[in-house]
Amino acid sequence: MFCSLTMIEVLFFGLFLTFVNADGVADVVLSCSLVEEGAGLGGMGGGALFTRTPATLVLRDIPVGPDESLDTLTPFVPPSVPDPDLILFENKVSSPEIPNAGMLLHADCNEQEVMCEISRYTPRGLEEGSDPAYFMVSLSVVGFDFSTSLILQTLPVDKDQQTLVQNKLSLPLSQSGTLLTKVIFLVFSNINSVSAPLRGDVLLNCGFKQEEIPLAPEVGLEWRLQHRGKGRKVLEIKTKLDDTEGATVVHGERKGSSVDGAQVLSEGNVSMSVTELKVVDEGTYICTVNLGHFHAQQIIQLHIIQPPQVSLSEEKLFLSKSSPQTLSCHCAKYYPLEAQMEWFFLPPTETEPKLFPNQGSLSSHRQHGDRTFSLSSHITVPPSFSPGTKITCRVSHPALDEPLYVSIVVESPQSDSYWWVLGFLVVTVLFFYQVMK
């Protein structure tokens, strides 16, 4: 069920609000920040700063499912007295539709934080301050896979002597005191971060939508990878939207990366698949879609993971009467580097394992040709341990849903007669071997 708050609360306390109209569509009011480049710290070498001014974005007519309860909700009503100091963007969502916008309807009830930033946008080739005005809106829900970048275009307002002008933006307001806008272009992704196994495949989701009248006859797509201060182009595509033969040009710099050209044209799907993943493929992927004067992008984090192979140095561990025994736990071929190894022991007379009092020593990390790592942990088993004691090595790693355990049970010391028998057998085998030659 949705939550209902008053308009006063939303505008002055930065809360989130949902309104529903009678025809099964909802109006969502988002508390945003208008981000502008400000003046530097003069004389102090501070450079340019960014200022943030509270703003509000109204997304009108988001479709509401038939199973939603609408009884406790009221339609959105603009401020009764228009305020030229208030920055209130009003936008109709119907064209183009914002994918997964329904998630915003429940964000307040589910205590999910919606991040909304609005900034001035100057299309390429157009002069700054031209009419109409354009704004870039970045929307995301913290902790959830919802992210979209919208380009808003202001709509004309009938001007007369009583028309108010927004004080900060110097733009005419509607009679209700809102900045009327429409979405003309958006780029979205339904994943913010994804993990994929080494030598596996992954699909990095990205798509775009534009208004019914195309903004340009050609769309350009670029996928880039940024990691540890370095960047490189992964894939670039240019294609005409009229699907003429030979209209698509693909330039891939990473073997095994691809985009389905047919889906680019039919669905605006510019998702990129990457096969045979290596550690060097890890990083921040930037999906940029260019459409005429406009461009927008999404950012996706790719994490490469490889679970460790865990083993003990001994298959059997016999207590020594006179000296301690060394036992090693080997954690091999894992990625990323973060691996934790712990030792436990369970005496035969007890039911709960105990942490080894001395966790022993760790080897240095070893890196292999495929950039995976290996690590070993060594402990000393004292002669005082009781036979039947269970010793366990526990390994935790980000690639594991739960820790791995490998165990060994301490056995009684071998008697001297055992060694006499073993020696006799060895001598006998050697004797017959010489005879048979």
Secondary structure, DSSP 8 states (H G I E B T S, - for coil): ------HHHHHHH---EEEE-TTSEEEEEEEEEEEEEE---TTTT---EEEEEEEEEEEEEEE--TTS--TT-------SS--TT--EEEEE-SSS--TTGGGGGSTTTTT--EEEEEEE---TTS-TT-SS-EEEEEEEETTSS-EEEEEEEE------TT--B-TTT--B--TTS-EEEEEEEEEEES-SEEEEETT--EEE--EEEE-SS-S-SEEEEEEEEEETTEEEEEEEEEEETT--TT--EEEESSTTEEE-HHHHHHH-B--EEE-S--GGG-EEEEEEEEETTEEEEEEEEEEEEB--EEEES-S-EE--SSS-EEEEEEEEEEBSS--EEEEEEE-TT-SS-EE-SS--EE---EE-TTS-EEEEEEEEE-TTS-TT-EEEEEEE-TT-SS-EEEEEEEE----HHHHHHHHHHHHHHHHHHHHH-
